[in-house]
Amino acid sequence: MKFPFNKKGKKMTEQTQTEQTEVNENAEALDAQAAAEPTIESLQERVAELEGMLKDEQLRSLANEQNLRRRHQEEIQAAHKFAAQRFAAEMLTVKDYLEMALLDQSGNFDAMKMGVSMTLNELQKAFDATQIQEIPAEKGSKLDPHRHQAMQEVEAAEQETGTVVGVMKKGYTMHDRVLRPAMVTVAKATE
C-alpha cells in the first residue's frame, strides 16, 4: 500500500502524485534504455567476434581454393601421364605382327607381303582410333607452310611456282594439330 506522503512527510496532492509517477516512469524508461543501448565495450566485443568469423570464413575459402587448384593440377598430370595409353595399347598388336614377321623363316615372299599388309592395316586402325590422319600433299597442290615442309626446290616447267612436285615423307596430324609436316619437293621458277 502506497502512502500519499513525500519524503519530507508532507501530504501529496493528486497532481504531485501524477508528477511523481511520471518521473518514476521516465527514470525506469531511461534505465531500460541505458540497459538496452550497447556500451562501447560490448560493441568492441561484437566487432572482434565478427572479425573473427570473417577471418575464419576467409581461411576456409582460401583452403577450398587451394584444394581445388591442387586437384585440378593432379587431374592435368594424370591426363598427360595416360594420354598415350590408348595409342600404346593399339601399338602392341602392330609390334606382335612385326615380331612374327621377323621370326618367319619360310622364305615365302607372298606370306611375308600379306603379313606386312596386315600389320599396316592394324597400324591404320590404331591411327583411326586416335584420330591421326595423313596430311594431303598431292602433286600440283599449293605449298601450305603450316602443313608442308619444303625440303628441296626443283624445276618443273609444267607446274606453277610454289606447288608440290613430290612427297619425300608423309606428314601427319592428330586432332588437326601437326605431328610431323609433310616433307615435299616444291616447283621453282624456271630461269
DAHUKA-V945071 format. One record per residue. SS is DSSP state (hx for helix, st for strand, lp for the rest). Layout:
ss=SS
ss=SS
//
This chain:
ss=lp
ss=lp
ss=lp
ss=lp
ss=st
ss=lp
ss=lp
ss=lp
ss=lp
ss=lp
ss=st
ss=lp
ss=lp
ss=hx
ss=hx
ss=hx
ss=hx
ss=hx
ss=hx
ss=hx
ss=hx
ss=hx
ss=hx
ss=hx
ss=hx
ss=hx
ss=hx
ss=hx
ss=hx
ss=hx
ss=hx
ss=hx
ss=hx
ss=hx
ss=hx
ss=hx
ss=lp
ss=lp
ss=lp
ss=hx
ss=hx
ss=hx
ss=hx
ss=hx
ss=hx
ss=hx
ss=hx
ss=hx
ss=hx
ss=hx
ss=hx
ss=hx
ss=hx
ss=hx
ss=hx
ss=hx
ss=hx
ss=hx
ss=hx
ss=hx
ss=hx
ss=hx
ss=hx
ss=hx
ss=hx
ss=hx
ss=hx
ss=hx
ss=hx
ss=hx
ss=hx
ss=hx
ss=hx
ss=hx
ss=hx
ss=hx
ss=hx
ss=hx
ss=hx
ss=hx
ss=hx
ss=hx
ss=lp
ss=lp
ss=hx
ss=hx
ss=hx
ss=hx
ss=hx
ss=hx
ss=hx
ss=hx
ss=hx
ss=hx
ss=hx
ss=hx
ss=hx
ss=hx
ss=hx
ss=hx
ss=hx
ss=hx
ss=hx
ss=lp
ss=lp
ss=lp
ss=lp
ss=lp
ss=hx
ss=hx
ss=hx
ss=hx
ss=hx
ss=hx
ss=hx
ss=hx
ss=hx
ss=hx
ss=hx
ss=hx
ss=hx
ss=hx
ss=hx
ss=hx
ss=hx
ss=hx
ss=hx
ss=hx
ss=hx
ss=lp
ss=lp
ss=st
ss=st
ss=st
ss=lp
ss=lp
ss=lp
ss=lp
ss=lp
ss=lp
ss=lp
ss=st
ss=lp
ss=lp
ss=lp
ss=lp
ss=lp
ss=st
ss=st
ss=st
ss=st
ss=st
ss=st
ss=st
ss=st
ss=lp
ss=lp
ss=lp
ss=lp
ss=lp
ss=lp
ss=lp
ss=st
ss=st
ss=st
ss=st
ss=st
ss=st
ss=st
ss=lp
ss=lp
ss=st
ss=st
ss=st
ss=lp
ss=lp
ss=st
ss=st
ss=st
ss=st
ss=lp
ss=st
ss=st
ss=st
ss=st
ss=st
ss=st
ss=st
ss=lp
ss=lp
ss=lp
//
